[in-house]
Amino acid sequence: MHIEFRHLRTVKAIHEAGGLARAADQLNITQSALSHQIKGLEEQAGVELFVRRAKPMKLSAAGLRLLRLADQVLPQVEALQEEFAGLRAGKSGRLHIAIECHACFEWLFPVLEAFRRSWPDVDVDIRPGLAFDALPALVREEVDVVISSDPETLPGVTFTPLFDYSPVFVAAAAHPLAAKLWIEAQDFRGETLITYPVDRARLDVFSQLLGPAKVEPAAIRQVELTAVILLLVASNRGVSVLPDWVVREVKYSSDYVTRPLTKDGLKRSLYAATRSSDLAKPFMTDLVRLAGQEARRLQA
C-alpha cells in the first residue's frame, strides 16, 4: 500500500468536514477528484475507509486507524516545513561556537544573551575550542563560528575582525616590577607566571613576547578563573599577562597594577572565523554586529 501525504490530508479533511463537498473545498480540489482519490486509496488498502451511508460521512474502523496516522504524521511534517521556511528566510539555524580565547567566555556571554532575544529559533551552543582543533572543525561544519586571535588563510573561511586589544602585564602593587613604566621579556626571569590552563602556544605572553625572546619564567601556575588569577596576583603569589579589556572589566581591587608589554605595547586582534558561505545569513551578520557593540562597550 502506497500512502502519500495527500491521502492523510484527505482522510483528515473528510473527517473534520463530515462530507465530500466541504472537504473538497478545504483541499481546493473538485469533489470528483476527491472521490477518485478515495476510491484509489480504498483499492490499495483492500478495505472501505468510509461509511458512506452515514450522515455526516464517517470513517470506518480502518479509516480511523488511518486518521490516527494522519494526526501523528501531519503535525511533524508541518513543523518541518516551518523549520525549512525559517532556514530559507534566515530566521532559524544553528550557531555552534568554538572559543580559542580562554578569557573570551566572559566577553561572549552578554553578546549571546542579546543574540538569544533577537533570534530565539537559532540553536546556540558553545564548545571550548581549546580542547580540539577548532578551525578544521569549522571547515568540516562541526562548528559554525570560531573566536580566535590567530587568523589563518583557509579556503572558504573568512576572519571578520571583532576588536583590537593589548596584552598587559599584571602584578601586585607592591611588586618590584610595578615601579617600571613597561615590562620586557627578560623581566619574567625568576617570576612565577600565572596563566590560564591552555597550551602556551595559545597564550599571547608566550607567542608574542617570551617565545621570540627565548625567555622562560621561573615557574608557571595554571588557574582556570580570571578572578582567581587576579586574587593571586594581588596577593603577590606571581605575575600574569591578561587582555587589557579583561582587567578593566573585572577590577576587583586596587592591590594590583597593569603595565604595557615593551615600550610600544603589544597589539592583538580578535576575530570571528566563519565559513564564507554563511556570512549572508542574517543571524550571522547580527552576531558580528552584537560582538562589535559589546567590544566597544568594553573599550569605552
Short mmCIF file of the C-alpha atoms (twelve columns), coordinates in Angstrom:
data_MODEL
# 
_entry.id   MODEL 
# 
loop_
_atom_site.group_PDB 
_atom_site.id 
_atom_site.type_symbol 
_atom_site.label_atom_id 
_atom_site.label_alt_id 
_atom_site.label_comp_id 
_atom_site.label_asym_id 
_atom_site.label_seq_id 
_atom_site.Cartn_x 
_atom_site.Cartn_y 
_atom_site.Cartn_z 
_atom_site.pdbx_PDB_model_num 
ATOM 1   C CA . MET A 1   0.000   0.000  0.000  1 
ATOM 2   C CA . HIS A 2   1.425   3.346  -1.077 1 
ATOM 3   C CA . ILE A 3   0.306   6.131  1.272  1 
ATOM 4   C CA . GLU A 4   1.069   9.740  0.379  1 
ATOM 5   C CA . PHE A 5   0.777   12.876 2.494  1 
ATOM 6   C CA . ARG A 6   -2.197  13.953 0.352  1 
ATOM 7   C CA . HIS A 7   -4.024  10.771 1.353  1 
ATOM 8   C CA . LEU A 8   -3.562  11.592 5.036  1 
ATOM 9   C CA . ARG A 9   -4.732  15.163 4.461  1 
ATOM 10  C CA . THR A 10  -7.769  13.851 2.577  1 
ATOM 11  C CA . VAL A 11  -8.816  11.478 5.372  1 
ATOM 12  C CA . LYS A 12  -8.408  14.210 7.965  1 
ATOM 13  C CA . ALA A 13  -10.333 16.795 5.903  1 
ATOM 14  C CA . ILE A 14  -13.303 14.474 5.265  1 
ATOM 15  C CA . HIS A 15  -13.421 13.516 8.943  1 
ATOM 16  C CA . GLU A 16  -13.444 17.157 10.039 1 
ATOM 17  C CA . ALA A 17  -15.812 18.390 7.301  1 
ATOM 18  C CA . GLY A 18  -18.251 15.464 7.515  1 
ATOM 19  C CA . GLY A 19  -18.751 15.270 3.753  1 
ATOM 20  C CA . LEU A 20  -17.035 15.288 0.371  1 
ATOM 21  C CA . ALA A 21  -18.232 18.700 -0.795 1 
ATOM 22  C CA . ARG A 22  -16.899 20.678 2.163  1 
ATOM 23  C CA . ALA A 23  -13.711 18.579 2.306  1 
ATOM 24  C CA . ALA A 24  -13.086 19.260 -1.389 1 
ATOM 25  C CA . ASP A 25  -13.429 22.997 -0.719 1 
ATOM 26  C CA . GLN A 26  -10.928 22.763 2.146  1 
ATOM 27  C CA . LEU A 27  -8.448  20.885 -0.029 1 
ATOM 28  C CA . ASN A 28  -9.072  23.178 -3.001 1 
ATOM 29  C CA . ILE A 29  -9.859  20.303 -5.390 1 
ATOM 30  C CA . THR A 30  -13.051 19.191 -7.151 1 
ATOM 31  C CA . GLN A 31  -15.433 16.768 -5.479 1 
ATOM 32  C CA . SER A 32  -14.971 14.396 -8.422 1 
ATOM 33  C CA . ALA A 33  -11.200 14.387 -7.969 1 
ATOM 34  C CA . LEU A 34  -11.606 13.786 -4.247 1 
ATOM 35  C CA . SER A 35  -13.955 10.823 -4.855 1 
ATOM 36  C CA . HIS A 36  -11.472 9.362  -7.331 1 
ATOM 37  C CA . GLN A 37  -8.654  9.732  -4.802 1 
ATOM 38  C CA . ILE A 38  -10.666 7.953  -2.089 1 
ATOM 39  C CA . LYS A 39  -11.578 5.125  -4.468 1 
ATOM 40  C CA . GLY A 40  -7.946  4.626  -5.433 1 
ATOM 41  C CA . LEU A 41  -6.855  4.612  -1.776 1 
ATOM 42  C CA . GLU A 42  -9.523  2.052  -0.820 1 
ATOM 43  C CA . GLU A 43  -8.493  -0.148 -3.734 1 
ATOM 44  C CA . GLN A 44  -4.919  -0.069 -2.458 1 
ATOM 45  C CA . ALA A 45  -5.991  -0.823 1.114  1 
ATOM 46  C CA . GLY A 46  -8.465  -3.513 0.085  1 
ATOM 47  C CA . VAL A 47  -10.987 -2.250 2.661  1 
ATOM 48  C CA . GLU A 48  -13.535 0.546  2.907  1 
ATOM 49  C CA . LEU A 49  -12.259 3.605  4.699  1 
ATOM 50  C CA . PHE A 50  -15.595 5.438  4.986  1 
ATOM 51  C CA . VAL A 51  -19.164 4.533  5.995  1 
ATOM 52  C CA . ARG A 52  -20.936 6.212  3.114  1 
ATOM 53  C CA . ARG A 53  -24.440 5.537  4.427  1 
ATOM 54  C CA . ALA A 54  -23.814 7.688  7.491  1 
ATOM 55  C CA . LYS A 55  -24.767 11.345 7.565  1 
ATOM 56  C CA . PRO A 56  -22.439 13.089 8.119  1 
ATOM 57  C CA . MET A 57  -19.931 10.833 6.351  1 
ATOM 58  C CA . LYS A 58  -17.937 8.807  8.897  1 
ATOM 59  C CA . LEU A 59  -14.713 6.873  8.904  1 
ATOM 60  C CA . SER A 60  -14.758 3.087  9.138  1 
ATOM 61  C CA . ALA A 61  -12.581 1.271  11.676 1 
ATOM 62  C CA . ALA A 62  -9.832  1.067  9.049  1 
ATOM 63  C CA . GLY A 63  -10.307 4.755  8.232  1 
ATOM 64  C CA . LEU A 64  -9.944  5.682  11.921 1 
ATOM 65  C CA . ARG A 65  -6.594  3.916  12.011 1 
ATOM 66  C CA . LEU A 66  -5.510  5.986  9.017  1 
ATOM 67  C CA . LEU A 67  -6.771  9.131  10.798 1 
ATOM 68  C CA . ARG A 68  -4.601  8.319  13.821 1 
ATOM 69  C CA . LEU A 69  -1.612  8.059  11.493 1 
ATOM 70  C CA . ALA A 70  -2.520  11.426 9.956  1 
ATOM 71  C CA . ASP A 71  -2.751  13.010 13.426 1 
ATOM 72  C CA . GLN A 72  0.739   11.724 14.205 1 
ATOM 73  C CA . VAL A 73  2.498   12.432 10.920 1 
ATOM 74  C CA . LEU A 74  0.983   15.650 9.562  1 
ATOM 75  C CA . PRO A 75  1.931   17.899 12.533 1 
ATOM 76  C CA . GLN A 76  5.529   16.674 12.239 1 
ATOM 77  C CA . VAL A 77  5.558   17.379 8.500  1 
ATOM 78  C CA . GLU A 78  4.102   20.856 9.055  1 
ATOM 79  C CA . ALA A 79  6.673   21.603 11.770 1 
ATOM 80  C CA . LEU A 80  9.459   20.509 9.422  1 
ATOM 81  C CA . GLN A 81  8.090   22.708 6.657  1 
ATOM 82  C CA . GLU A 82  8.031   25.690 9.036  1 
ATOM 83  C CA . GLU A 83  11.597  24.920 10.089 1 
ATOM 84  C CA . PHE A 84  12.761  24.792 6.475  1 
ATOM 85  C CA . ALA A 85  10.915  28.037 5.754  1 
ATOM 86  C CA . GLY A 86  12.729  29.629 8.694  1 
ATOM 87  C CA . LEU A 87  16.060  28.376 7.366  1 
ATOM 88  C CA . ARG A 88  15.321  29.801 3.918  1 
ATOM 89  C CA . ALA A 89  14.341  33.132 5.450  1 
ATOM 90  C CA . GLY A 90  17.410  33.159 7.699  1 
ATOM 91  C CA . LYS A 91  15.307  33.251 10.878 1 
ATOM 92  C CA . SER A 92  16.443  29.896 12.242 1 
ATOM 93  C CA . GLY A 93  19.528  27.732 12.049 1 
ATOM 94  C CA . ARG A 94  22.489  26.515 14.065 1 
ATOM 95  C CA . LEU A 95  25.171  28.603 15.726 1 
ATOM 96  C CA . HIS A 96  27.747  26.401 17.417 1 
ATOM 97  C CA . ILE A 97  30.696  28.466 18.618 1 
ATOM 98  C CA . ALA A 98  34.225  27.337 19.451 1 
ATOM 99  C CA . ILE A 99  36.371  29.684 21.529 1 
ATOM 100 C CA . GLU A 100 40.164  29.669 21.243 1 
ATOM 101 C CA . CYS A 101 40.434  32.642 23.619 1 
ATOM 102 C CA . HIS A 102 40.008  31.426 27.205 1 
ATOM 103 C CA . ALA A 103 39.182  34.879 28.600 1 
ATOM 104 C CA . CYS A 104 36.538  35.415 25.936 1 
ATOM 105 C CA . PHE A 105 33.889  33.426 27.784 1 
ATOM 106 C CA . GLU A 106 33.277  36.480 29.979 1 
ATOM 107 C CA . TRP A 107 33.034  38.762 26.941 1 
ATOM 108 C CA . LEU A 108 30.879  36.430 24.843 1 
ATOM 109 C CA . PHE A 109 28.037  35.714 27.285 1 
ATOM 110 C CA . PRO A 110 26.485  39.227 27.134 1 
ATOM 111 C CA . VAL A 111 26.690  39.006 23.331 1 
ATOM 112 C CA . LEU A 112 24.852  35.687 23.280 1 
ATOM 113 C CA . GLU A 113 22.215  36.918 25.724 1 
ATOM 114 C CA . ALA A 114 21.347  39.786 23.370 1 
ATOM 115 C CA . PHE A 115 21.509  37.393 20.407 1 
ATOM 116 C CA . ARG A 116 19.111  34.940 22.080 1 
ATOM 117 C CA . ARG A 117 16.453  37.604 22.488 1 
ATOM 118 C CA . SER A 118 16.652  38.580 18.807 1 
ATOM 119 C CA . TRP A 119 16.996  35.066 17.356 1 
ATOM 120 C CA . PRO A 120 15.075  32.634 19.589 1 
ATOM 121 C CA . ASP A 121 14.855  29.980 16.834 1 
ATOM 122 C CA . VAL A 122 18.615  29.707 16.337 1 
ATOM 123 C CA . ASP A 123 20.202  26.759 18.176 1 
ATOM 124 C CA . VAL A 124 23.189  28.213 20.086 1 
ATOM 125 C CA . ASP A 125 25.911  26.123 21.692 1 
ATOM 126 C CA . ILE A 126 29.426  26.870 22.936 1 
ATOM 127 C CA . ARG A 127 32.333  24.462 22.720 1 
ATOM 128 C CA . PRO A 128 35.748  25.235 24.249 1 
ATOM 129 C CA . GLY A 129 37.859  25.429 21.092 1 
ATOM 130 C CA . LEU A 130 40.991  24.972 23.182 1 
ATOM 131 C CA . ALA A 131 40.091  21.290 23.616 1 
ATOM 132 C CA . PHE A 132 40.204  20.435 19.883 1 
ATOM 133 C CA . ASP A 133 41.322  21.808 16.529 1 
ATOM 134 C CA . ALA A 134 38.600  24.394 16.090 1 
ATOM 135 C CA . LEU A 135 39.405  25.693 12.605 1 
ATOM 136 C CA . PRO A 136 39.445  22.245 10.935 1 
ATOM 137 C CA . ALA A 137 36.150  21.583 12.748 1 
ATOM 138 C CA . LEU A 138 34.792  24.794 11.197 1 
ATOM 139 C CA . VAL A 139 35.742  23.581 7.718  1 
ATOM 140 C CA . ARG A 140 34.100  20.201 8.432  1 
ATOM 141 C CA . GLU A 141 30.921  22.080 9.514  1 
ATOM 142 C CA . GLU A 142 31.099  20.657 13.044 1 
ATOM 143 C CA . VAL A 143 31.058  24.217 14.426 1 
ATOM 144 C CA . ASP A 144 29.881  27.445 12.796 1 
ATOM 145 C CA . VAL A 145 31.999  30.189 14.400 1 
ATOM 146 C CA . VAL A 146 35.490  30.160 15.888 1 
ATOM 147 C CA . ILE A 147 36.566  33.045 18.141 1 
ATOM 148 C CA . SER A 148 40.324  33.326 17.642 1 
ATOM 149 C CA . SER A 149 43.212  35.782 17.740 1 
ATOM 150 C CA . ASP A 150 45.241  33.757 15.223 1 
ATOM 151 C CA . PRO A 151 43.853  34.182 11.690 1 
ATOM 152 C CA . GLU A 152 44.912  31.708 9.019  1 
ATOM 153 C CA . THR A 153 44.469  31.525 5.267  1 
ATOM 154 C CA . LEU A 154 41.908  28.767 4.760  1 
ATOM 155 C CA . PRO A 155 39.825  28.176 1.608  1 
ATOM 156 C CA . GLY A 156 36.185  29.055 2.210  1 
ATOM 157 C CA . VAL A 157 36.826  30.643 5.636  1 
ATOM 158 C CA . THR A 158 36.530  34.353 6.426  1 
ATOM 159 C CA . PHE A 159 38.055  36.011 9.502  1 
ATOM 160 C CA . THR A 160 35.982  39.033 10.493 1 
ATOM 161 C CA . PRO A 161 37.771  41.453 12.887 1 
ATOM 162 C CA . LEU A 162 35.846  41.986 16.119 1 
ATOM 163 C CA . PHE A 163 38.093  44.277 18.153 1 
ATOM 164 C CA . ASP A 164 41.702  45.077 18.995 1 
ATOM 165 C CA . TYR A 165 43.226  44.600 22.419 1 
ATOM 166 C CA . SER A 166 46.567  44.799 24.207 1 
ATOM 167 C CA . PRO A 167 48.000  42.042 26.396 1 
ATOM 168 C CA . VAL A 168 49.170  43.774 29.596 1 
ATOM 169 C CA . PHE A 169 51.404  42.781 32.472 1 
ATOM 170 C CA . VAL A 170 49.614  42.450 35.832 1 
ATOM 171 C CA . ALA A 171 51.442  42.456 39.175 1 
ATOM 172 C CA . ALA A 172 50.803  43.301 42.801 1 
ATOM 173 C CA . ALA A 173 51.133  46.998 43.576 1 
ATOM 174 C CA . ALA A 174 53.976  46.111 45.987 1 
ATOM 175 C CA . HIS A 175 55.857  44.009 43.392 1 
ATOM 176 C CA . PRO A 176 59.276  45.437 42.363 1 
ATOM 177 C CA . LEU A 177 58.285  45.351 38.665 1 
ATOM 178 C CA . ALA A 178 55.346  47.658 39.411 1 
ATOM 179 C CA . ALA A 179 57.842  50.528 39.511 1 
ATOM 180 C CA . LYS A 180 58.716  50.067 35.833 1 
ATOM 181 C CA . LEU A 181 56.962  52.025 33.093 1 
ATOM 182 C CA . TRP A 182 56.839  48.979 30.807 1 
ATOM 183 C CA . ILE A 183 57.811  45.318 31.033 1 
ATOM 184 C CA . GLU A 184 60.238  43.450 28.803 1 
ATOM 185 C CA . ALA A 185 60.731  39.731 28.215 1 
ATOM 186 C CA . GLN A 186 63.765  39.421 30.498 1 
ATOM 187 C CA . ASP A 187 61.735  40.818 33.417 1 
ATOM 188 C CA . PHE A 188 59.921  37.470 33.603 1 
ATOM 189 C CA . ARG A 189 63.086  35.579 34.548 1 
ATOM 190 C CA . GLY A 190 62.743  34.452 38.139 1 
ATOM 191 C CA . GLU A 191 58.992  35.143 38.212 1 
ATOM 192 C CA . THR A 192 56.055  32.791 38.709 1 
ATOM 193 C CA . LEU A 193 53.795  33.344 35.710 1 
ATOM 194 C CA . ILE A 194 50.104  32.682 36.360 1 
ATOM 195 C CA . THR A 195 48.220  31.703 33.196 1 
ATOM 196 C CA . TYR A 196 45.038  30.051 32.008 1 
ATOM 197 C CA . PRO A 197 45.293  26.246 31.705 1 
ATOM 198 C CA . VAL A 198 45.913  26.160 27.948 1 
ATOM 199 C CA . ASP A 199 48.800  25.294 25.670 1 
ATOM 200 C CA . ARG A 200 51.449  28.022 25.831 1 
ATOM 201 C CA . ALA A 201 51.319  28.467 22.045 1 
ATOM 202 C CA . ARG A 202 47.821  29.911 22.509 1 
ATOM 203 C CA . LEU A 203 48.909  32.433 25.153 1 
ATOM 204 C CA . ASP A 204 49.914  35.921 23.974 1 
ATOM 205 C CA . VAL A 205 52.692  36.218 26.545 1 
ATOM 206 C CA . PHE A 206 54.486  33.231 25.018 1 
ATOM 207 C CA . SER A 207 53.619  33.648 21.334 1 
ATOM 208 C CA . GLN A 208 54.259  37.405 21.219 1 
ATOM 209 C CA . LEU A 209 56.941  38.028 23.876 1 
ATOM 210 C CA . LEU A 210 58.676  35.191 25.708 1 
ATOM 211 C CA . GLY A 211 58.893  32.735 22.820 1 
ATOM 212 C CA . PRO A 212 60.631  35.102 20.362 1 
ATOM 213 C CA . ALA A 213 62.974  36.287 23.140 1 
ATOM 214 C CA . LYS A 214 63.682  32.690 24.281 1 
ATOM 215 C CA . VAL A 215 62.907  33.649 27.868 1 
ATOM 216 C CA . GLU A 216 61.461  31.165 30.355 1 
ATOM 217 C CA . PRO A 217 59.833  32.207 33.662 1 
ATOM 218 C CA . ALA A 218 60.955  30.506 36.851 1 
ATOM 219 C CA . ALA A 219 57.602  28.720 37.202 1 
ATOM 220 C CA . ILE A 220 54.198  28.542 35.590 1 
ATOM 221 C CA . ARG A 221 50.999  28.240 37.623 1 
ATOM 222 C CA . GLN A 222 47.782  27.496 35.745 1 
ATOM 223 C CA . VAL A 223 44.455  28.841 37.012 1 
ATOM 224 C CA . GLU A 224 41.025  28.460 35.401 1 
ATOM 225 C CA . LEU A 225 39.263  31.646 36.519 1 
ATOM 226 C CA . THR A 226 40.257  35.248 35.831 1 
ATOM 227 C CA . ALA A 227 39.055  36.337 39.285 1 
ATOM 228 C CA . VAL A 228 41.360  33.808 40.947 1 
ATOM 229 C CA . ILE A 229 44.313  34.876 38.792 1 
ATOM 230 C CA . LEU A 230 43.810  38.486 39.910 1 
ATOM 231 C CA . LEU A 231 43.397  37.405 43.530 1 
ATOM 232 C CA . LEU A 232 46.717  35.526 43.428 1 
ATOM 233 C CA . VAL A 233 48.457  38.416 41.675 1 
ATOM 234 C CA . ALA A 234 47.137  40.929 44.223 1 
ATOM 235 C CA . SER A 235 48.455  38.605 46.967 1 
ATOM 236 C CA . ASN A 236 51.910  38.726 45.300 1 
ATOM 237 C CA . ARG A 237 51.873  34.995 44.516 1 
ATOM 238 C CA . GLY A 238 53.004  35.631 40.945 1 
ATOM 239 C CA . VAL A 239 52.521  37.850 37.909 1 
ATOM 240 C CA . SER A 240 50.268  37.446 34.891 1 
ATOM 241 C CA . VAL A 241 49.522  38.737 31.403 1 
ATOM 242 C CA . LEU A 242 45.882  39.345 30.502 1 
ATOM 243 C CA . PRO A 243 43.989  41.213 27.789 1 
ATOM 244 C CA . ASP A 244 43.536  44.843 28.792 1 
ATOM 245 C CA . TRP A 245 39.754  44.646 28.467 1 
ATOM 246 C CA . VAL A 246 39.621  41.718 30.891 1 
ATOM 247 C CA . VAL A 247 41.434  43.652 33.598 1 
ATOM 248 C CA . ARG A 248 39.198  46.711 33.100 1 
ATOM 249 C CA . GLU A 249 36.045  44.592 33.198 1 
ATOM 250 C CA . VAL A 250 36.842  42.624 36.364 1 
ATOM 251 C CA . LYS A 251 38.619  45.194 38.524 1 
ATOM 252 C CA . TYR A 252 38.228  43.572 41.938 1 
ATOM 253 C CA . SER A 253 40.737  45.541 43.968 1 
ATOM 254 C CA . SER A 254 43.389  48.244 43.802 1 
ATOM 255 C CA . ASP A 255 46.113  45.901 45.023 1 
ATOM 256 C CA . TYR A 256 47.458  45.184 41.539 1 
ATOM 257 C CA . VAL A 257 48.694  47.340 38.675 1 
ATOM 258 C CA . THR A 258 48.971  46.889 34.916 1 
ATOM 259 C CA . ARG A 259 51.901  47.817 32.708 1 
ATOM 260 C CA . PRO A 260 52.369  47.614 28.918 1 
ATOM 261 C CA . LEU A 261 54.493  44.869 27.447 1 
ATOM 262 C CA . THR A 262 57.502  46.503 25.734 1 
ATOM 263 C CA . LYS A 263 57.896  50.246 25.329 1 
ATOM 264 C CA . ASP A 264 55.379  50.459 22.476 1 
ATOM 265 C CA . GLY A 265 52.976  47.871 23.866 1 
ATOM 266 C CA . LEU A 266 51.687  44.773 22.090 1 
ATOM 267 C CA . LYS A 267 48.625  44.885 19.861 1 
ATOM 268 C CA . ARG A 268 46.401  41.925 19.049 1 
ATOM 269 C CA . SER A 269 43.056  41.466 17.303 1 
ATOM 270 C CA . LEU A 270 40.185  39.127 17.981 1 
ATOM 271 C CA . TYR A 271 38.346  37.581 15.035 1 
ATOM 272 C CA . ALA A 272 35.210  35.618 14.304 1 
ATOM 273 C CA . ALA A 273 36.088  32.885 11.805 1 
ATOM 274 C CA . THR A 274 33.113  31.663 9.783  1 
ATOM 275 C CA . ARG A 275 32.524  29.762 6.595  1 
ATOM 276 C CA . SER A 276 32.358  32.417 3.887  1 
ATOM 277 C CA . SER A 277 29.085  30.995 2.576  1 
ATOM 278 C CA . ASP A 278 27.443  31.575 5.981  1 
ATOM 279 C CA . LEU A 279 28.148  35.311 6.114  1 
ATOM 280 C CA . ALA A 280 24.990  36.025 4.126  1 
ATOM 281 C CA . LYS A 281 22.823  34.552 6.875  1 
ATOM 282 C CA . PRO A 282 21.067  37.392 8.725  1 
ATOM 283 C CA . PHE A 283 21.656  35.916 12.179 1 
ATOM 284 C CA . MET A 284 25.388  35.556 11.473 1 
ATOM 285 C CA . THR A 285 25.570  39.210 10.430 1 
ATOM 286 C CA . ASP A 286 23.767  40.196 13.612 1 
ATOM 287 C CA . LEU A 287 26.119  38.134 15.787 1 
ATOM 288 C CA . VAL A 288 29.111  40.010 14.397 1 
ATOM 289 C CA . ARG A 289 27.284  43.319 14.938 1 
ATOM 290 C CA . LEU A 290 26.472  42.479 18.561 1 
ATOM 291 C CA . ALA A 291 30.039  41.311 19.166 1 
ATOM 292 C CA . GLY A 292 31.400  44.632 17.908 1 
ATOM 293 C CA . GLN A 293 28.878  46.528 20.032 1 
ATOM 294 C CA . GLU A 294 29.950  44.677 23.178 1 
ATOM 295 C CA . ALA A 295 33.608  45.217 22.275 1 
ATOM 296 C CA . ARG A 296 33.098  48.974 22.055 1 
ATOM 297 C CA . ARG A 297 31.451  48.908 25.486 1 
ATOM 298 C CA . LEU A 298 34.445  47.070 26.954 1 
ATOM 299 C CA . GLN A 299 36.897  49.509 25.427 1 
ATOM 300 C CA . ALA A 300 34.991  52.635 26.497 1 
# 
